[in-house]
């Protein structure tokens, strides 16, 4: 039985005393049911029954703040002092899971009523003092009436609150309209972390100065670019900004007032056409979506870029030709695409400071024209590169396998350039396959990289990403297992004899945990 369920099973009776006996109610059960709870003696010193320890109440309250919510509630059931402390408990994390309400698809309306009742009574009987962190997640309770949420937020958002999370769940298209009126000057001035999900935030620009806000996350929020710009302009202390699935934004503009902004993540905003950042100290930029116009200002501090184009056929072309201009001093670059074609162009622009490059190819079926060898263009453009990782996320049977090619020595690459990669030390290819262009890429790296120290050819989906805690690998399909065997033969036939003795060659094959 969960802690809160256990509390509900009890009732309040008996005279108040420092320690709550078995015959008495636990105070929290009364709060959940909404009945009054007797407060007892408000002495400055609390006795813990069953021991000789006596501690001042402020120390007990301090101890209480370090407990998880369920443990804090349980402590309130056995100690009058902890009960008084519970009224000011600073971390209210309210969800179906934290309230130990058992999910059951057959009784959705009952779960919703139970969730509303418990949250309502907890907040009704909370003093509203000392709340530092408040989190409300309504899933799987759909379409909770806005009047309840408005009332809860009025109680929860108090002066001194630091962390706020609200994630709504609805099924009928209309999103909860976040009431910016609850963010009065006194209340909003202490908020450091602010997270909204599945809400409307059309009054964002009217909120006013969020002087302490350092972390902002908006997911599936209805807000326009102009409204968001107004909100950001009043959040000058912001350091991290995460924006995802916000479909009303066409132009995302980051004001130059955000002088402390360090991290910017933008994912899945389908109507977005332009990102313009003027934040002078931005160091990490992540973007997932279609190829759009991106400007990061001078980008003098941008050191890491994560770029994901799930369905754009020109993803690697865009990355190769545009990113050196967007982030000229990038040192870590991660590219991910589900594109069905790879034919990376030769271009004059370079990644002069790039040290780590990772390319993730997610297409489930690669046509015979999938040219892995063209990725040499990225190596040629990166004179400072030290580590190169290529991941084939979903390996499968190759129609262009070198094992089945009977014409000449097709393993010899047709050289794109004679350029050497003088600083490249570590190369790893996961999902390594028997495609001719894959073998050609590998041979090029071996022959043109005198500094190479370690070459890892992993025929699985990535041994370095296996589930170590449960001793399990990422599962391989039957086709992928067949291709892994072909890849092993190709490595023995075309690669191993070319690897210098100074290079540590690691060949990783599927094990029993890959199936």
C-alpha positions as CSV (number, residue, x, y, z in Angstrom):
1,X,0.0,0.0,0.0
2,X,1.4,3.5,-0.9
3,X,2.1,6.0,1.7
4,X,-0.7,8.3,0.8
5,X,-3.1,5.4,0.4
6,X,-2.1,4.3,3.9
7,X,-2.8,7.8,5.2
8,X,-6.2,7.8,3.7
9,X,-7.1,4.7,5.5
10,X,-6.7,6.5,8.9
11,X,-8.9,9.0,10.7
12,X,-8.2,11.8,13.1
13,X,-9.2,11.3,16.8
14,X,-7.8,11.7,20.2
15,X,-6.1,14.6,22.0
16,X,-3.2,16.4,20.4
17,X,0.3,15.4,21.7
18,X,3.8,15.7,20.4
19,X,3.8,12.2,18.8
20,X,0.9,10.8,16.7
21,X,-0.3,7.4,18.0
22,X,-1.7,4.5,16.0
23,X,-5.2,5.3,17.3
24,X,-5.0,8.8,16.0
25,X,-5.2,10.0,12.5
26,X,-2.3,10.8,10.5
27,X,-2.6,14.4,9.8
28,X,-2.1,14.1,6.2
29,X,-5.0,11.7,5.7
30,X,-7.3,14.4,7.0
31,X,-5.7,16.9,4.6
32,X,-6.3,14.7,1.7
33,X,-10.0,14.2,2.7
34,X,-10.3,17.8,3.6
35,X,-11.3,17.4,7.3
36,X,-9.8,19.6,9.9
37,X,-6.7,18.4,11.7
38,X,-5.9,19.3,15.3
39,X,-2.6,21.2,15.6
40,X,-1.4,20.3,19.1
41,X,1.0,22.2,21.2
42,X,3.1,24.6,19.2
43,X,6.1,24.3,21.5
44,X,9.6,25.2,20.4
45,X,11.0,21.8,21.2
46,X,9.8,18.5,19.7
47,X,10.1,15.0,21.3
48,X,10.5,12.0,19.1
49,X,8.6,9.2,20.9
50,X,10.5,6.0,21.5
51,X,13.8,7.8,21.9
52,X,15.4,10.2,24.3
53,X,16.2,12.7,21.5
54,X,14.9,16.2,21.8
55,X,15.5,18.7,19.0
56,X,14.4,22.3,18.4
57,X,11.5,22.5,16.0
58,X,13.4,24.6,13.5
59,X,16.0,21.8,13.2
60,X,13.3,19.2,12.6
61,X,11.7,21.4,10.0
62,X,15.1,21.8,8.3
63,X,15.4,17.9,8.3
64,X,11.9,17.7,6.9
65,X,12.8,19.8,3.9
66,X,15.4,17.2,2.7
67,X,12.9,14.4,2.6
68,X,11.1,13.3,-0.6
69,X,7.4,14.2,-0.6
70,X,6.2,10.7,0.3
71,X,8.7,10.4,3.1
72,X,7.8,13.9,4.4
73,X,4.1,13.0,4.4
74,X,4.8,9.7,6.3
75,X,6.9,11.7,8.9
76,X,3.9,14.0,9.3
77,X,1.8,11.0,10.2
78,X,3.9,10.1,13.2
79,X,5.1,13.4,14.6
80,X,3.1,16.5,15.5
81,X,6.2,18.6,14.8
82,X,6.6,17.2,11.4
83,X,2.8,17.7,10.9
84,X,3.3,21.4,11.5
85,X,6.3,21.4,9.2
86,X,4.2,19.7,6.5
87,X,2.0,22.7,6.3
88,X,5.0,24.6,5.0
89,X,6.7,21.7,3.2
90,X,8.7,23.4,0.4
91,X,8.6,20.7,-2.4
92,X,5.2,19.9,-3.8
93,X,5.5,17.4,-6.6
94,X,2.0,16.4,-7.6
95,X,1.2,13.7,-10.1
96,X,-0.8,10.5,-10.4
97,X,2.4,8.6,-9.6
98,X,3.6,10.7,-6.6
99,X,0.1,10.5,-5.1
100,X,0.1,6.7,-5.6
101,X,-3.1,6.6,-7.7
102,X,-3.1,3.4,-9.6
103,X,-3.5,3.9,-13.3
104,X,-6.3,1.9,-14.9
105,X,-7.6,2.6,-18.5
106,X,-11.0,1.2,-17.6
107,X,-11.6,3.9,-14.9
108,X,-10.2,7.1,-16.4
109,X,-13.0,9.3,-15.0
110,X,-12.6,7.9,-11.5
111,X,-8.8,8.4,-11.6
112,X,-9.4,12.0,-12.7
113,X,-11.8,12.7,-9.8
114,X,-9.5,11.1,-7.3
115,X,-6.5,13.1,-8.6
116,X,-8.4,16.4,-8.4
117,X,-9.7,15.6,-4.9
118,X,-6.2,14.8,-3.5
119,X,-4.5,17.7,-5.1
120,X,-7.3,20.1,-4.1
121,X,-7.2,19.0,-0.4
122,X,-3.4,19.0,-0.2
123,X,-3.2,22.6,-1.5
124,X,-6.3,23.8,0.3
125,X,-4.7,22.8,3.6
126,X,-1.2,23.9,2.7
127,X,-0.3,27.2,4.3
128,X,1.2,28.5,1.1
129,X,4.3,29.5,3.0
130,X,7.8,28.4,2.1
131,X,7.1,26.6,-1.2
132,X,10.4,26.5,-3.1
133,X,9.5,23.9,-5.8
134,X,6.1,23.1,-7.3
135,X,5.4,20.5,-9.9
136,X,2.0,19.6,-11.3
137,X,1.7,16.9,-14.0
138,X,-1.9,16.0,-14.9
139,X,-1.2,13.0,-17.1
140,X,-3.2,10.7,-17.6
141,X,-6.1,12.9,-16.4
142,X,-7.3,14.7,-19.5
143,X,-9.0,18.0,-19.6
144,X,-8.8,19.0,-15.9
145,X,-11.0,22.0,-15.6
146,X,-9.1,25.3,-15.7
147,X,-10.8,26.6,-12.6
148,X,-9.1,23.9,-10.5
149,X,-5.7,24.6,-11.9
150,X,-6.1,28.4,-11.6
151,X,-6.9,27.9,-7.9
152,X,-4.0,25.5,-7.3
153,X,-1.5,27.9,-8.9
154,X,-2.8,30.8,-6.8
155,X,-1.9,28.8,-3.7
156,X,1.3,27.2,-4.9
157,X,3.1,30.2,-6.5
158,X,4.2,32.2,-3.5
159,X,6.9,34.7,-2.8
160,X,10.2,32.8,-2.6
161,X,9.3,30.0,-5.1
162,X,12.3,28.9,-7.1
163,X,11.3,26.0,-9.4
164,X,8.0,25.8,-11.2
165,X,6.7,23.0,-13.5
166,X,3.2,22.7,-15.1
167,X,2.5,19.9,-17.6
168,X,-1.1,19.6,-18.7
169,X,-2.7,16.7,-20.6
170,X,-5.7,17.2,-22.9
171,X,-7.4,15.4,-25.7
172,X,-9.8,18.0,-27.3
173,X,-7.4,20.5,-28.8
174,X,-8.0,23.4,-26.4
175,X,-4.9,24.0,-24.2
176,X,-5.0,25.4,-20.7
177,X,-4.3,29.1,-20.8
178,X,-1.6,29.9,-18.2
179,X,-2.7,32.8,-16.1
180,X,0.2,35.2,-16.1
181,X,-1.6,37.2,-13.4
182,X,-0.3,34.6,-10.8
183,X,3.2,35.9,-11.6
184,X,3.0,39.1,-9.6
185,X,6.1,41.1,-9.1
186,X,6.9,39.6,-5.7
187,X,6.2,36.1,-6.8
188,X,8.1,36.0,-10.1
189,X,11.2,37.7,-8.8
190,X,12.5,34.5,-7.1
191,X,11.7,32.0,-9.9
192,X,14.9,30.3,-11.2
193,X,13.4,27.5,-13.3
194,X,10.2,27.7,-15.3
195,X,8.7,24.8,-17.3
196,X,5.4,24.8,-19.2
197,X,4.0,21.9,-21.3
198,X,0.8,21.6,-23.3
199,X,-0.4,25.1,-22.4
200,X,-1.2,28.4,-24.0
201,X,1.2,31.3,-23.0
202,X,-0.2,34.2,-25.0
203,X,0.3,36.7,-22.3
204,X,4.0,35.9,-22.0
205,X,5.1,39.4,-23.0
206,X,3.1,40.9,-20.2
207,X,4.7,38.9,-17.4
208,X,7.3,41.5,-16.5
209,X,10.8,41.1,-15.2
210,X,11.9,37.6,-14.3
211,X,15.1,38.8,-12.7
212,X,16.2,35.4,-11.3
213,X,15.1,33.1,-14.1
214,X,18.1,31.0,-15.4
215,X,16.3,27.9,-16.9
216,X,13.3,28.1,-19.2
217,X,11.7,25.1,-20.9
218,X,8.6,25.3,-23.1
219,X,7.1,22.2,-24.7
220,X,4.1,22.1,-26.9
221,X,3.2,25.6,-25.8
222,X,1.0,28.0,-27.9
223,X,3.1,31.2,-28.0
224,X,4.1,33.4,-30.9
225,X,7.6,34.5,-31.7
226,X,6.7,38.1,-30.8
227,X,5.2,37.1,-27.5
228,X,8.2,34.9,-26.7
229,X,10.6,37.7,-27.6
230,X,8.9,40.0,-25.1
231,X,9.2,37.4,-22.4
232,X,12.9,36.7,-23.1
233,X,13.7,40.4,-23.1
234,X,12.5,40.5,-19.4
235,X,14.6,37.4,-18.5
236,X,18.1,38.8,-18.6
237,X,19.6,36.2,-16.2
238,X,18.6,33.3,-18.5
239,X,21.3,30.7,-19.0
240,X,19.5,27.7,-20.5
241,X,16.5,27.8,-22.9
242,X,14.8,24.6,-24.3
243,X,12.0,25.0,-26.9
244,X,10.2,22.0,-28.4
245,X,7.1,21.3,-30.4
246,X,5.9,24.9,-30.2
247,X,4.1,25.2,-33.6
248,X,3.1,28.9,-33.5
249,X,6.6,30.2,-33.8
250,X,7.8,31.2,-37.3
251,X,10.7,33.4,-36.3
252,X,12.7,32.8,-33.1
253,X,14.7,35.8,-32.1
254,X,17.0,35.7,-29.0
255,X,17.7,39.2,-27.8
256,X,21.2,40.5,-27.1
257,X,20.0,41.3,-23.6
258,X,20.5,37.6,-22.7
259,X,24.2,38.1,-21.9
260,X,24.4,35.0,-19.8
261,X,22.6,32.6,-22.2
262,X,24.8,29.5,-22.5
263,X,22.6,26.7,-23.9
264,X,19.9,26.9,-26.6
265,X,17.9,23.8,-27.7
266,X,15.2,24.1,-30.4
267,X,13.4,20.9,-31.4
268,X,10.4,20.0,-33.6
269,X,8.9,23.5,-34.1
270,X,7.3,22.7,-37.5
271,X,6.5,26.2,-38.7
272,X,9.8,27.7,-37.7
273,X,11.6,29.4,-40.6
274,X,14.4,31.3,-38.9
275,X,16.5,31.3,-35.8
276,X,18.3,34.5,-35.0
277,X,20.4,34.6,-31.8
278,X,22.2,37.7,-30.6
279,X,23.2,36.2,-27.2
280,X,26.9,37.0,-27.0
281,X,28.0,34.0,-24.8
282,X,26.1,31.2,-26.3
283,X,28.3,28.0,-26.2
284,X,25.9,25.1,-27.0
285,X,23.3,25.1,-29.8
286,X,21.0,22.1,-30.6
287,X,18.5,22.1,-33.4
288,X,16.2,19.4,-34.8
289,X,14.0,20.1,-37.7
290,X,14.0,21.1,-41.4
291,X,16.8,23.1,-43.0
292,X,16.1,26.7,-42.1
293,X,17.9,30.0,-41.9
294,X,20.1,30.2,-38.8
295,X,22.1,33.1,-37.5
296,X,24.1,32.9,-34.3
297,X,25.5,36.4,-34.5
298,X,29.3,36.4,-34.2
299,X,29.1,32.9,-32.6
300,X,32.5,33.4,-31.0
301,X,31.7,31.3,-28.0
302,X,29.7,28.5,-29.7
303,X,31.7,25.3,-29.0
304,X,29.1,22.5,-29.4
305,X,26.5,22.1,-32.1
306,X,23.9,19.2,-32.3
307,X,22.1,19.2,-35.6
308,X,19.4,16.8,-36.5
309,X,17.4,16.7,-39.7
310,X,15.0,13.8,-39.6
311,X,13.5,14.0,-43.0
312,X,15.5,16.5,-45.0
313,X,17.2,15.0,-48.0
314,X,20.0,17.6,-48.0
315,X,20.9,17.4,-44.3
316,X,24.6,16.6,-44.6
317,X,24.9,19.0,-47.6
318,X,23.5,21.8,-45.4
319,X,25.8,20.9,-42.5
320,X,28.8,20.7,-44.7
321,X,28.2,24.0,-46.5
322,X,26.4,26.2,-43.9
323,X,27.5,25.2,-40.5
324,X,31.2,26.3,-40.8
325,X,29.7,29.8,-41.4
326,X,27.1,29.6,-38.7
327,X,29.4,28.4,-36.0
328,X,33.0,28.9,-37.2
329,X,34.6,28.0,-33.9
330,X,32.7,24.9,-33.1
331,X,34.8,22.2,-31.4
332,X,32.1,19.4,-31.0
333,X,29.7,18.6,-33.8
334,X,27.0,15.9,-33.7
335,X,25.0,15.4,-36.9
336,X,22.0,13.1,-37.2
337,X,19.8,12.5,-40.3
338,X,17.2,10.0,-41.5
339,X,17.9,11.0,-45.1
340,X,18.0,8.2,-47.6
341,X,21.0,9.6,-49.5
342,X,24.5,10.6,-48.6
343,X,26.7,12.4,-51.1
344,X,28.5,15.0,-49.1
345,X,29.9,17.8,-51.3
346,X,33.4,19.1,-51.4
347,X,33.4,22.7,-50.2
348,X,36.0,25.3,-49.4
349,X,34.7,26.4,-46.0
350,X,36.3,24.6,-43.0
351,X,35.7,23.7,-39.4
352,X,39.0,25.1,-38.3
353,X,38.7,24.2,-34.5
354,X,36.6,21.1,-34.7
355,X,38.0,18.3,-32.5
356,X,35.1,15.9,-32.2
357,X,32.7,14.9,-35.1
358,X,29.9,12.4,-34.8
359,X,27.6,11.5,-37.7
360,X,24.5,9.4,-37.0
361,X,22.7,7.9,-40.1
362,X,19.2,6.7,-39.1
363,X,17.7,5.6,-42.5
364,X,16.4,2.0,-42.1
365,X,17.2,0.9,-45.7
366,X,20.2,2.3,-47.6
367,X,20.1,2.3,-51.4
368,X,23.2,1.1,-53.3
369,X,24.0,4.7,-54.1
370,X,24.5,5.6,-50.4
371,X,28.1,6.9,-50.6
372,X,29.8,6.7,-47.2
373,X,33.1,7.6,-48.8
374,X,31.9,11.1,-49.6
375,X,32.1,11.7,-45.8
376,X,35.8,12.3,-46.4
377,X,34.8,15.8,-47.2
378,X,34.1,16.4,-43.5
379,X,37.5,15.0,-42.5
380,X,39.2,17.2,-45.1
381,X,37.4,20.2,-43.7
382,X,38.5,19.6,-40.1
383,X,42.3,20.0,-39.8
384,X,42.2,19.9,-36.0
385,X,39.9,16.8,-35.8
386,X,40.9,14.2,-33.1
387,X,37.9,11.9,-32.9
388,X,35.5,10.8,-35.6
389,X,32.4,8.6,-34.9
390,X,30.1,7.3,-37.5
391,X,26.9,5.5,-36.4
392,X,24.6,3.5,-38.6
393,X,21.6,3.5,-36.2
394,X,19.6,0.7,-37.9
395,X,22.0,-1.6,-39.8
396,X,20.5,-4.0,-42.3
397,X,21.5,-6.1,-45.4
398,X,23.5,-4.1,-47.9
399,X,22.6,-4.4,-51.5
400,X,26.0,-3.0,-52.5
401,X,28.1,-5.4,-50.4
402,X,31.7,-5.7,-51.4
403,X,31.6,-9.4,-50.6
404,X,29.3,-10.0,-53.5
405,X,31.3,-7.9,-55.9
406,X,33.3,-9.9,-58.4
407,X,34.9,-7.1,-60.4
408,X,38.5,-6.2,-59.6
409,X,39.8,-4.6,-56.5
410,X,36.8,-2.3,-55.7
411,X,38.1,-1.7,-52.2
412,X,40.6,0.8,-53.6
413,X,38.9,4.2,-53.1
414,X,38.8,6.7,-55.9
415,X,40.6,9.5,-54.1
416,X,38.6,12.6,-53.4
417,X,41.7,14.4,-52.1
418,X,45.3,13.6,-51.1
419,X,44.9,15.5,-47.8
420,X,46.1,13.9,-44.7
421,X,44.4,14.0,-41.3
422,X,47.3,14.8,-39.1
423,X,45.6,15.1,-35.8
424,X,43.0,12.3,-36.0
425,X,43.6,9.7,-33.3
426,X,40.4,7.9,-32.6
427,X,37.9,6.5,-35.2
428,X,34.8,4.5,-34.4
429,X,32.2,3.2,-36.8
430,X,29.2,1.4,-35.3
431,X,26.8,-0.5,-37.5
432,X,29.9,-1.2,-39.7
433,X,28.7,-2.9,-42.9
434,X,30.2,-4.5,-46.0
435,X,29.2,-1.7,-48.4
436,X,32.0,-0.9,-50.9
437,X,31.9,2.8,-50.0
438,X,32.2,1.9,-46.2
439,X,35.3,-0.2,-46.9
440,X,36.7,2.6,-49.1
441,X,36.2,5.2,-46.3
442,X,37.9,2.9,-43.8
443,X,40.9,2.3,-46.1
444,X,41.2,6.1,-46.7
445,X,41.3,6.8,-43.0
446,X,44.0,4.1,-42.5
447,X,46.2,5.3,-45.3
448,X,45.8,9.1,-44.8
449,X,45.9,9.2,-41.0
450,X,49.5,8.7,-39.7
451,X,48.4,9.9,-36.2
452,X,45.7,7.2,-35.8
453,X,45.9,5.4,-32.5
454,X,42.6,3.5,-32.2
455,X,40.2,2.2,-34.9
456,X,37.0,0.5,-33.7
457,X,34.8,-1.3,-36.2
458,X,31.6,-2.3,-34.5
459,X,29.3,-4.5,-36.5
460,X,26.5,-4.1,-33.8
461,X,24.3,-1.1,-33.2
462,X,26.9,0.4,-30.8
463,X,28.6,-1.6,-28.1
464,X,29.5,1.6,-26.3
465,X,25.7,2.3,-26.0
466,X,24.7,-1.0,-24.6
467,X,22.5,-1.2,-21.5
468,X,25.3,-1.9,-19.0
469,X,23.1,-1.9,-15.9
470,X,21.0,-4.8,-17.2
471,X,23.8,-6.4,-19.2
472,X,21.9,-6.1,-22.5
473,X,22.9,-4.8,-26.0
474,X,20.7,-2.9,-28.5
475,X,18.8,-5.6,-30.4
476,X,19.7,-6.6,-33.9
477,X,17.3,-7.9,-36.5
478,X,17.9,-11.1,-38.5
479,X,19.0,-9.1,-41.5
480,X,21.4,-7.0,-39.4
481,X,22.9,-10.2,-38.0
482,X,23.5,-11.5,-41.6
483,X,25.1,-8.2,-42.5
484,X,27.3,-8.3,-39.4
485,X,28.8,-11.6,-40.6
486,X,29.4,-10.1,-44.1
487,X,31.0,-7.1,-42.4
488,X,33.3,-9.4,-40.4
489,X,34.5,-11.1,-43.6
490,X,35.0,-7.8,-45.3
491,X,37.2,-6.6,-42.5
492,X,39.3,-9.7,-42.6
493,X,39.6,-9.5,-46.4
494,X,40.2,-5.8,-47.0
495,X,41.0,-4.0,-43.8
496,X,43.1,-6.0,-41.3
497,X,46.1,-6.3,-43.6
498,X,46.3,-2.6,-44.1
499,X,46.2,-1.6,-40.4
500,X,49.7,-0.5,-39.1
501,X,51.0,-2.2,-36.0
502,X,50.9,1.2,-34.1
503,X,47.1,1.2,-34.4
504,X,44.9,-0.6,-32.0
505,X,42.2,-2.3,-34.2
506,X,39.1,-3.4,-32.3
507,X,36.5,-5.4,-34.2
508,X,33.3,-5.9,-32.3
509,X,30.9,-8.6,-33.3
510,X,27.3,-9.5,-32.2
511,X,27.0,-11.5,-29.0
512,X,24.2,-13.5,-27.5
513,X,22.9,-10.3,-25.8
514,X,22.3,-8.6,-29.2
515,X,19.6,-11.0,-30.2
